[in-house]
Amino acid sequence: MPRLLLRLSALLMAVSLSACDDAPPPTFTQAEPGEARSGGSTTVRKTDQNAFSLPSANLAPTRRLDFSVGNSFFRNPWVIAPATTTARDGLGPLFNTNACQNCHIKDGRGHPPLPEASNAVSMLVRLSIPDSPPYAKVIEQLGVVPEPVYGGQLQDMAVPGVVPEGKVRVDYTPVNVTFKDGTVVELRKPTLQITQLGYGPMHPDTRFSARVAPPMIGLGLLEAISDADILQNASKRPDKNGVLGRPNWVWDDAQQKTVLGRFGWKAGQPNLNQQNVHAFSGDMGLTTSLRPFDDCTDAQVACKQAPNGNGENGEQEVSDNILRLVLFYTRNLAVPARRDVNEQQVLDGKNLFFQAGCQSCHTPKFTTAGNAAEPELANQVIRPYSDLLLHDMGEGLADNRTEFKAGGRDWRTPPLWGIGLTQNVSGHTQLLHDGRARNLLEAVLWHGGEAQAAQQHVLSFSAEQRAALLAFLNSL
């Protein structure tokens, strides 16, 4: 009898869970309490081009000095060694840009290169070759097998005496999508072109992945979400549309072990410090105590022999103190407040967002942990609209490049907070990992895979409903 009761209890629980999965979405008739404060007490109220560049609103004046100094190292250019500017020398030998701000324009979003551009600047191209057993240790620690000659990232600039790795160009092919009411939207499918290879041909099976620089806001808050809260969303059963987020498990350079990933387009980095370290290394060729080597392969002899900016006593080009200040800055870039949260069109759009099932991946709300790295970031109710998990986004967005546990069709759900201020801050509205979408509607229409049902739902919307959905997204 006890066994029978146990089975009956399990059956009732399964039925209950199924009912929850199929329950209708909530209906919103007014803004939720505190909804406009996307970053909790850290939220700032600014909407101009500097909206992404402000410190957390609750950051004490005595702590804003470190924020300002970190900002200077993030914004100002680094120079080639040797130089009299010893705190900022060591750029290269191979690099993509000479300042963080060049990619994260006004701490905002990068963009793909224009046809006439000489360098990609705020878009990177990741490189790798297919995984295979001999590279098991490399895959464990790097997540990929780098291209043997060019490494894990194409660098299109170099110091004098060193040859740049190549040039990047993006061409586009039109792809039409039709709404139920007959409205046609022309999307653009990118084709990546790598030319002027400086070190000979690449491996014939090289995988390429274009990545524009993401916005910098709220990163410390995302870091302050507990692993348990992220993994709780991954432990759920797939919903009726097959949506189920999966964690990426990545290598922590400092701890020398595998941990939960949460940063980067495929959640390939575990924390902000390591994200910064790898950006200093790959994007600007700058060494740190965590990566005390230049990003040169064995085939790039001149790169290995070029002068560096290391100190006489073995200090790296980016000192631990500079790294600390940049980390403090990147942790405390505040999220702007939402606008028009009680406007009827915005509320209608929010209802449509939930009806389409977008919240299955774009999780609206978290509460940060009490033991956050910075006290200002602790115990904050935040609304990033991301689960920080991987989802299969379909063949249309696939880069066919694995990264740790992320497959070739997988992408981490990008946070949506601040997305409505992209034009104000960055001067454009080019979205998705490679900037192919020229606006929010195009970004939605590129969704496939687990998001296919949501995309189809949106395609059934009338012009009025589409306008409401976009009003909601632009309010974030």
N, C-alpha and C positions, 0 to 999 in steps of 0.2 A: 504493500500500500504506500509506504513512504516514497518508493521509486516512482510509482504512478503519479503521486502528487507532485513530485519533482518535475516529471515530464510535462504535466499539465501546467505547472508554473512557468516552465521554460516556453511552452507554446503560447501562453497568454502574453508573456513578455515580448515574444517575437511579433505577435499580432499587434501589440501596442506600439512597438518600434516601427512596424510597417505603416501603421496609421499615422504616426508622427511624420514619416517620410512623405506621405501623400497628403498631409494636412495642407489646407489652403494657406497662402502667404498672408501675413498680417496686413491690415488696412490702416494707413496713416492719414489722420484728419488734421493733425497739428504736429509741430516739431516736438521731438522728445526732449525732456529736460537736459540741458547742457549740450544739446546736439551741435550747436554752432561752435563749441570749443573743441575742435578736432584733436588737439593735443593736450586736453585737460588744462591744468593751471599753467602749462608752458605756452599756451596759445597766444599768438600776437595778432593785432588788428591792423594789417597793412595790405594794400592790394596793388601797389605800383611796382615798378621794376625791381625794387629792393625788397619785395615781400618775402623772398626766401633767404634773405641774408641777415636776419635779426636773431639775437640771442633769445633763449627761453625767457618768457615774460617773468618767470619767478626766479631768475638768476640774480643773486645779490650783486650790488654795484662792486663790491670787493672782488667778486669772481669774474666780472666782465673784462678785467684787464687781461687775464689769460685768454679769454675768448678773442679779444682784439689782436693779441700777439699771434695766436694761432691763425686768425684770419689773414694776417700779413704774410705768413709763410704759405698759406693756401693760395693767396691772390697774386703775389709778386713773382716775377720770373726768376728761375735759377740760371746760372751762367756756367760756361765751360771752364774747367780747371786747366792750368792753374790760374787763379785770379786773386785780386786784392780783397774781394768780397768772400772771405773764407767761410762765412756761415751759410752762403748760398751757392757755392761752386760744386762742380762735379757732374753737371748735366751730361747725359749720354754715357758712353760713346754713341749708342743707338737710342733713339727716343721718338715719341710721337708729338710731344709738346713740351714747352718749358715752364708751364705753370698749371696747377690744378684747375684754376678758374677758366682757362682756355677751353677745357672740355665741358665743365659744369658751369655754363655761362650764367653769371649772376647767381651761382649756386643752384641753377636750374638744369634744364634738359639740353643735351646735345642734339646734333642733327647730322644727317648724312651729307657728304660733300656735294657741292654744286658742280655741274659739268666742267666749269672753267677753273675750279679750285686746284691749286698745286699740291695741297695736302688735305688729308681727311680731317685732321685736327680733333673734332669732337666725336668721331666715330672710330672705333678700333676694329681690327679683324683678328679674331682668334684662329689659331692654326693647330691642327693635330692630325695624327694618322690613326687608323683603326687599332683598337685594343688587341693585344695578343699575350699569351702566357709569359713569354720572356720578360715582359715589362710590368709584371704584377706589382712590384715594389714601387715603380714609378707611378703607376695608376693609383695605388693606395695613397701616395703623398701629394701628387699633382692633379689627380682626377682624370688626366688625359695622358696620351703619349705625344709629346711635342714633335713637330716636324723636325727631322734630324738636322737640317742646315739652318733653318730660319727660326726655330724655337716655337714657343707657344703663342706668339703675338707678332704680327707684322709691324715693323717700325719703319716709317717712311721718311724719317729725318736722321741726320747723323752729324757729328762734329767734323771739322776739317780733317782730311786724311783718312776718314772712314766712309765707306760706301753705304748709302741707305739701302734698306732691304728691298724696297719696291714702291710702286705707286698704286693707289686705290681709286677705282672709278666705279660708279653705280649707274647702270642703265635700267630703264623701266619699260615693262610691257603692260598695256591696259587690260584690265579684267572687269567685265561688267557684271553687276549684281542687280536683280530686279525685285522690288518690293511687290507685295500682293496687290497694291493699288496701281501697279504699272510703272511706278517711278523707278528710273534706272540710275544707279550710282556707279561711276567708273572708279575702280580701285587701280592701284599700280603695283605690279609684281616686280621686285628688284632682281637684277642680275649683277653679281659682283664681278668686276674685272680687276685682276692684279697684273700690272705691267712693270717693265723696267726692273726685272729681278736682278739684284746686285750680286748674287752669289750662286748663279746657275739655276737649273730647273729644280722645282720642288718634287717631293715624293709623289708618285703618280696617284696615290690614294689619299692625298691631303684633303682634310675636311676644313671648310671655311665657315666662320660665323661672324657676321657683322654685328657690332654692339654699340649703340649710341650711349653717351653718358647719361645716367639717370639723375633726377633731382636729389638734392642733398638734405632736404627737410625731414625732420622727425626720425633720423636714423638712430639717435640715442634712445628714443622711445621704443623703436622696434627691437633694439638690442636688449631692452629692459623687460620685454615679454618673456615669461618663463618658458623653458623648454616644455614643461608639462602642459601648458595651455596650448602651445602650438601642436604638440603631439596628440592632444585630446581630439582636435579636429581631424587628425589623420587616422584616429582609431575608429571613426564612425563607419558604418556600412555605406556602400555606394547608394546615392539617392536614386529616385526613379529614372533619372536620365544618365545614370552611370558615373556621376561625378564623385570622385574620391581623391582628395589631396594626399600626396605622399611626401615624406621628408627626404631631403638630401643629406647624406652622411658624408662628411668631408674631413680633411686633415687639418688639425690645429698645430701650426708650426711651433708655438711656444710650449704647448703641453705634450707634443709628440704623440698624439693619439687621435682617433676618429671621434668627431662630435657632430652635433646637429648643425647643418648649414642654414643660413638665413639671408645672406647678402649676395648681390649680383643677380644677373638675369636668370641664372639657373641655381640660385642659392648655393653657389660654390665656395663661399667664404663664411667662416663661423662667427666672426666678430668684426667690429669696426677697425680695431688696430691692425689686424691682419689684412683687411681690405685696403687700408691706407698704405701699408708696407708694400703690398703687391702692386698697387698703383704707382708708388714712387719708383719701384723697380722696373716694371714693364713699360710704363708710360713715359718716364723721364730718365731712366737709367741711373737712379740714385740708390746708393747702398744704405742699409740700416743694420742694426745689430741682429735683427731677425733674418735678414737676407743680405749678408755681407759680401756680395759678389755682383758684378755687372752682368747684364742680360746678354751675354755673348755665347755663341756656340763654338765648338772646336773648329769649325770651318771658317770662322770670322776672326782671322789672326790679327788684323789691324785693330779690331775692336778690343781684343784682349790686351794689346800692347799700348793702348792709348793712355795718356795721363789720367789720374783720378783726383778727386777732391778729398781723399782721406787725410786725417790729421797725422801729425808726426808721431803721436803716441797710439796710433791705431784706431782713432775715432773714425766712425763711418761718416759718409757725406751728409746724411741726415742724422744728427745726434739724437740720443734718447730724449733729451729735453725738448728738442724741436718736435719730435714724434709725439711726445706727451701733449704739447700745446695744440698740434694739429688734431689729435684725437679729441681733446676737450672741445675744440671748435666744431668738429664734425658731429659730436654727440649733442651739442646744444643749439644747432640751427633749428629754429622754431617753426612750427606749422602754423600757417595763417588761419584765422577763423573763417568759417563758412559764411556765405552771404545768402540772404533771402530764404532762410530755412522755413519760414511760415507762409511764403507766397504759394498760392493755390497751384500754379503750374509746376512749381518745384515739388510740392507734395504729390501731385498727380504723377510726376516723373518718378518719384521714389516708389510709389505703388507699382508702377510699370516695371521698374528695375527688379523688384521682388517677384512680381508675377512671372517675369522671364526667367527667374532663377539665378540671376547674376550674383546674388549674395551667397550662393553655394561655394564660390571660390573667393569672392571679394567680401570676406567676413567683415561686417561693419565695426565691431567693437571688441576691445580687450581692456583689461586692467593690468597695468605694469606691476612687476614684482616689487616687494618692499625692500629688497636688497639690491636695487639698481646701482649701477656703477657711480652715478651721480645722484645726490639726494633729491635734486629738483625733478628728477625723472621717475622717482618712486611713487607707487600707489596712485598712478594717474589713469583715469578713464579716458581712453583714446579711441579714435575712430579712423583707422587707416584704410579700411576697406580692402584688406588683404589677409589671407591665411598664412602667408609666407611659405606655402607648400608648393610642390610641383604638380602640374596637371598636363595631360596630353592635350595639346592645342591643335592637333590635326596636321595633315600633310601640307596645307597651305603655308603655315608658319614654321614648318620644320627646317632646322639647319643640318639635320642628320649627323650631329656631333654630340657624342656623349660627354658628360662631365660628372665624375664620381658616379652617383646613382641616377643621375638625370639622363634620360634617353634623348634621341635625336629629335623627338617631337615634344619634349617636355620643356616647360617654362615655369618659373616661379610666378605666382600671382603678384603683379606689381601693385603697390599701394596707389589708391586713387586720390588721397588727400592732396589738395593743392592743384589738381589737374586743370581746374577751370581758370587758373592764373598763368598757365603756360605762355600764352601770347604776351601778357603783360611783362613777364620776367624774361623770357628767352627770345621773344620776338618772332615766334613761329608756333605752330601747333602740330608738329610732326611727332607721331607717337609710335608705339610698339618698339621691340628690341632693336630694329634696324631703321626706324624712322620712316617706314614705307607709308604709314597712314598719315594723310595730310590734315586730318581733323578727327574728332571723337567718333563721328558716325562711321567713318572708314575703319577705325580701329575696332569698333564693335563688329562690323561686317566681316573682318578677317578671322573672327573666332571660329574655330572648328573643333574636332575631336570631342572632348568632354563638354565643350561649350557649344556644340552644334545645335542642341535643342534650344538653348537660349538665343542663339543667333537666328534660328528659324522663327522663334517667337517674335523677335524684333522685326523680322521681315514682314510679319502680318500687321504691323502697326500702321495706322493712318498717318497722314502728315501732321495732324494735331498731336497725336501720341508721340511721334518721333520728336517733335519740338519740346514736348514735356520731358521726355527722357533726357534730352540734351540739356534742358534747363536744370534738371537735377544734377547731372554730372558736372556741369559748369559751376554749380553752387559749392562743389566739394573743395 
